[in-house]
Amino acid sequence: MAKVVILGGGVAGHTAAQFARKWLNRTHEVVVVTPNSKWNWIPSNIWVGVGQMEQEEVLFDLAPIYAKAGITYIQAKALTIHPEGTVDNSKNFVTIEHTGANKEGEKEEITYDYLINATGPRLNFTATEGLGPDNGFTVSVCTASHAKHAADELEKIIEALKKGEEKKILIGTGHGMCTCQGAAFEYTFNVDHRLRAEGVRDKATITYISNEYELGDFGVGGMHLKMGGYITSGKVFAESLYAERDVKWITRAHVNKVEKDKVHYENLAGEMKEETYDFSMLIPPFAGAGMKAYDKNGEDITSSMFNAGGFMFVDGDYSKATAPYETWDASDWPKTCQNPKYKNIFAAGIAFAPPHIISKPMKSPNGTPINPTPPRTGMPSAMMGKAVAASIVDMIGGASAPTHTACMAEMGAACVASAGKGLFSGTAVAMTMYPIIPNYKKYPDYGRDFGGTFGEIGLAAHWVKHLLHHAFIWKAKMKPFWSIIPE
């Protein structure tokens, strides 16, 4: 009997658990260790954040889903990995700390035969002074509870606008090395849409602030879209939308401090500037879960398993991290998500360490990095989770090496970005991109294949976005025919 332990119950971890359980017979155990009692469909948090969806509509309890599926569920956070066991016992294990009410604070050792690190991001609000809803001055949509708080704060702004007051709204990224610009993009236009629906848009100034070099970068080096038979740059597409909706923008910005009514930021030219606001939603930078690793002698081997940000090394070419941008290649990116030293350990989704960023690295004259870090959420995370589960199933069956790949340089991604919720008034941007990592050797002009890279905006895309909300929650709940819904 083999025991597969999955750390994290987000998109990558939950997907891996679903398929591992589906493909393995019941003599094998599938265990999910996650600090959360509920599963959150994060893409719909932006609708919660503007009061257009209830918090309960994006959440469900994990325990009954896993119990029915035959997956062992432990509500806890992972603290340490011991890939060699100890001198006295060679069985590998992880140390966890329970977070559920009945065992909160208790520590336990969980043995494993195969380990999947799918811990996702730690929301690193502390990287910027004053950032975040807990100990800062800005709101967030990164969790369902954060999004509900954002909606409550937005309602106060709307009430003030209805009284004739003028307000400044600032949305974007809260650090020079943030990812997830897409969430900030969506929230910007959902706030715009909500204010228009309330008849108060003319009283509000909306500004988007980002670490992107230019609009439309999204941390993937930008893109060109095939639309109506024409090739349009993402920059032109995005700028036209921002101009059409009367949203101002500040790019090439590293927010380094947030006060109650203003943010301080450094731009790529090295200038220190300020922007005032009455309401602000800024995405935090992401970090790894912060786990430690120890060898059998108890020596700390964390730095050999994780990068400085806390993300786990897999089969990527990490020598390129310090190499010139011009030498970066699509082949640098991991394929199997397998740890290079411990072959029974994998990392999927945000938990794996990228070999380098995707967009061109930029620094201000002061040496401050101002560039997006690579997005690895959503569809890529799910595809990695599924591929890793498939490889482990085959390795349990006798395969000597991973049998499935999920390389971001070889996969496409589809994204439906909401630009306003409404059955007949809503809009969304539907985009596909292939591959995610530009490959200029294979596609020398634009780095991507236009057979799989295109985009449109309109009401139909909003309906697709809404349909996907229900489809993916159905899939996550493992309801009938869940496995035929694509990742």
N, C-alpha and C positions, 0 to 999 in steps of 0.2 A: 504494500500500500504506500502511495506517495502523498505527501502533504504539501499543498500549494498555499502559501501565505501571501496575501495581497495587502500592502500597506496603503490605505487610502481608498475612499469609496466615491470619488468624483467620477468624471466622465471616463478617464482611462482605467481606473481601478474597477469601477462598477462593470464596465464593458468586459474587462478581462475575467472578472468573476462569473459573469453571465455565461460566457462562452466556455470557460474552463469547466463549469458545472454541467453545461449541456453536452460537452464532448467526452468527459471522463465518466467512467462508471462509478457506482457508489462505493466501491472499495477504496477509492481515493477521496481525500478530504480537501475541500476548498474553504479557506478561512479569509475573511475580510476584517482587517483591523482599521477602524476609522474613528476619530474623535467625535464625529457627528452622529446624531440619532436620526437625522432627516437627510434626504437627498434633495438637492436643489437644481432645478433646470435654470442655470445661470443666464442663458441668453434672454430669458423673459424678465429678468430683474429690472431691466430698463423700463418696462411697462409698469411694474410695481412702483418704481421710483418717480413716476409722474402721475400716480393715482389712477391708472387705467387698468390695473389688475390687482387682485388681492394677494397678499403674501401667501396665503394658503394654496393658491392656484399654482405656485411654482415649487411646492414642497410636498414630500410624502415621507412617512415613516419607513425606515429601512428594515427594522426587525421582522415585521410580518412577511415582507417580500422575501427576505433571505431564509426565513424559517420554512416557508412554503417551497422554496426552490432547493432546499437541502444544502444551503451555504451556512457555514458557521460564522456568526457575526459577533464581533467583540468591539464594544464601544470604548476605545482607548486610543492614545497617541503613541507612536513609536519613538523610543528614546535612543536606543543603541542597536547596532548590528554586530553580531559576532560570527563572521563567515567561516571561521575555523573552529568554532566551539571554544573549549578551554583545554588546558594541559590534561586535566582529569577526565574530560568528556569531549570527544571530537564532534559531537552532534552540533551543527550550527543552530543558532537561535537569535531571536530579537528580544530586547527588553521593552516592555510596554508599560504605560501608566494609564489606568482606567479613568475614564471621564464620565461614565454613567453614574447616576445618583446612588445606586446601590453599592458600588465599589469605588467611588471617586477617590483618587489619590493612591490606590493600591497598585503596587508594581508586580509584574509577572514576567516570566520567561516563556516565550513561545518558540518551540522548535519548528524547523521547516526542512523540506527537501528542495523546494524551489521557492524563490522569493521574488515578488514583483514590487518594486518601489514605484508607487503611483500616488505619492503624497501631495502632489499638486503644489500650489504656491503658498508661501507665507506672505500675507499682505504686510509689506514692510513700511508702514506709515511713519515709523520713527526715523526713516532715512531723510525726511524733510521736517524740520521743526514746524510744529503747528498744523501738520497735515492730518486729516482724518476726523471721523465723527466721535471717537472716544476721548482722545486727549488733545484734540485740535479744533479747528474752526470750519472745516469743510465737510461735506457729506460724501457718501460713497454709494455705489450700486453693486459692489463686489459680492455682497451676501444679501439674502432676502431681508434680513432684519435691517441691514444698512439701507436697503432700497426703501423699506417702509419709512424709516426715519427721514430719508431724502424727500419722500412724497409729503410727509407732514410739514417739513420746512418749506417746501415749494408752495404748499397751500397758503402759508403765511404771506409769502411773496405775492401770490395771486390776489389775496384779500387786500393787500396794500395797493396793488396796481388798480384794483377796482375802485379804490377810494381816490384815485387820481394821482397817487405818488408815482415817481419815476424810479426804476430800479435797474441795477447793473448785475448781470448774470455772467459768471465766468465758469467755463467747463473745459476740461482737457486732462492733461497729464501733470502730475505733481512732482516730477523729478526728471532730470536729464537722461535717465536710463530706463524709463518706463517702457512697458509693452502694453498691449490691449488698447491701442488707440481706437479700435473699432467700437468698443463700448462707449468711449467718450464721444465719438462721432454720432452713434445712435442716440445717446442721451441728449446731445445738443439739439438734434432735430425733433426729438419727441417733446422736449421742453418748448421749443418753438411752436410745434403743432398744438400743444395744450394751451399755450397763451393765445394763439389765434382763435381756438375754439371758445375760449373764455372772453374774447373780444378785447383783450388788453395788450396785445403784442406791440402796439404803437407806443406804449409807455415803458417798454423794456428794451435795454441794449444787451444783446447776447454776444459774447466774445468767446472764441475757441482758442485755447493756448496749448501748444504742443511742442514736444522735443523733435518732431519730424523736421527734416530739412525743408520739405515743402508739403503742402496738402496732398493727400493721396498716397503718401509713402507707406503708411500702415505697418512699418517695420519689416516690409518685404522688398525694400528697394524700389517701391512704386511698381506700377504696372501700366501696360498699354492694353486697352480694351477694344474689342471689335464690336462696333455698334452700328447697325444699319448699313453694313458693308464698308464702314470707314474705321480706320484705326485712330483711336483717341487716347491721349495720355491720361493717366489717373489724375495728374495735376490739373489739367484743363477741366476734366469731368468734375472733380471736387470743387475747384474754385468757382465754377459756374453755379454749382448747387449752393454754395455758401453765399455767393452774391445774390442769387435768386431769392433766397430766404432771408436776406439782410442780416447775415451773421458775419461779424468781423473776425479776423483771425490773426494770431501771433504764432509764428513758427520759430524753430531753432532756439527754443527756450528751455532753460533748466531752472525750475522753481526751487529755490534754496531756503525759503522761509515763508511761512504763512502767518499773518496776523488776523485779527477779528474782521477787518474790513479791507485788507489789501494783501497781495502776494508780492514778494520780492523775487526777481528772476535775473539770471545772467543769460545774455544771448550769445550766439556763436561768434559775434564780433568782440566779445569780452566786456560788453557794456552792462552795467548793473541798472536795472529798471524796476519800476513798480506798476502794478495794475490794481485798481480798487474794485471792490465788488460788494454786493449785498447778499448774494447767494452764490455758492461755489461748489461744484462737484469735480474733484480732481482724483484721477486714478493713481493709486500708489505704485511704487516699483514692487516687483516680485522678488522673493528670495526662496531658497529651499527650506525644507521643514526643520533643518537644524539638527539632524541626527548625527550621532557619533559612531565610529566604527573601531573595533579592537581586534587584534589578532589573538591567537590561542594563549600567548603569554601575557595578555592584558595590555600590550603596547598600543598606543593610539595610532591608528592607521587612517584616520578620517581624511587627511589631505591626499591620500593615495586613492580614495574612493569617491571623494566629492571635490568639486572645485570651490573657489573662495566664496561663491554665492550659495553653496549648499546643495548644488545639483550633482547628480551621480554621473560619473564617467561611464560611458558605454563604448561602442565600437566606432566612434568617430575619430577623425584625424586631428588631435588636439595640438599638434605641433604648429598648425596654421593659426593658432590664436594670436601669436606674436609675429606672424609673417605679414608681409605687405599685402594690402587689399588686392592688388593686381594678381597675386598668386592664389587667391581663394578660388575654390572650384566646387562644383556640385558634388564631386566624389568625396569631399571632406566629411559629408554628413553621414551619421550612423544609419545602418540598414536593419540590423537585427535587434538593437536596443539591449544587447547582452553586455554585461560587465566584462572587461578584457581579462581580468584575473580570476574572478569567481564565476565560473560558467553556469552556475545554477541561480545567478542573480541577474535580474533585468530591471530596467527603468523605463517607464512609459509616460507619455504626456509631458507636462511641465517639469516632471521630476528629473528628466535626463539633462545632462549638461550639453548645450550646443557647442560645436567646435569653435564657433565665432558668431558674430552677428550676421545679419543678411544685408541690411542697408550699409552704405559706405560709412566707415567710422569717421567721426568728426570731433574735434576738440576746439575749445575757445583758446585765445592766446594765453589765458590763465591756466591752461591744462585741464579744464573741466570737460569731461566727455558729454557730448550732447547728441545722442543718437538713440533711436529705439532699439530695444533688445528683441530677440526673435519671438514672434507669437507662436504658441504651440497648443492653443486651446481648441476646444470644439472637435471638429471633424478629424484633424490629424491625431488628436489624443485618443479618440475612439478607435481609429484604425490601428494605432500602435498597440492599444490594449488588446484588441482582437488578435493581431499578428503574434504578439508575445504569448498569449494564451495558446494559440495554435502550435507554436514552436514547443512550448512546454509539454503539451499533450503528446506531441510526437516524440519528444525526448523521454518522456515517461514510457512510451511504447518501444523505445530502443534506439531512437535516432541519436547520433553522437554529437550533433550540432544543431543550431536553430534551422528550421525548415521554412520559415516564413519571414518576410521582410515588410517593413513599413517605413520607407525612407522618404523624408520630406523633399528630397531632390528628385524623387521618382513618382510621387503621388500628386494628384490634384486636390483642390479644395473648393467647396462651394460655400458661399456665405450669403445670407440674406440679412441685410442691415436695415432695420426699421428706421424710417424717417418720419414716423407719425402713425399712431394707431387709430383706426376708424374703419368701420365696415365699408363705407362708401367714400370716406374722405382720407383714409390712410394711404401711405406710400412706403415703399421700401426699395432698396437697391439690391438687386439680385446679381451676384457676381460668381463666376467660376474662374479658377486660375490653375494652369498646368504648365510646368510643375510649380510647387510652392517656392522652392529655391531656384532662382534663375540659372539656366544652363546656357551660357553663351557659346560654348563649343558646339552644342547641338542646334541651338536657335540663335545664331550670331547677331541678328538684327535687334531683337527685343528680349532675348533670354527665355521666352516662353512660346508655346505652341498656340496659335490662334484658333486651332481646331478645338481647343479646350479652355480658351481664355476669352471671356466676353462679359458684358454687363448691360443691364437695363434698369430703369427706375419707373415705378408706377404702382397703381392700385393692385394689379394682379400679383406683384411681388409681395405686397403686404398680406394678401390672402394666403400665399405660400408660407410666409413667416408664421402666420397664425396656425395654419395646418401643421407645420413642423412642431410647434409648441405641443400640440396634442399628440402627434405621432411619436415624438421622442419620450414623452412622459409615459405613453402606452408601452413603448419598448422598454423603458427603464423599470417599469412595474412588472415586466415579464408576463404580460397578458398574452392571450392566444395569438400565435403567428408573429410574436415579437421579433424573432430572429430574421425575418424576411425584410424588415425595415432596414434600409442601408444605414451605414454609419455616417 
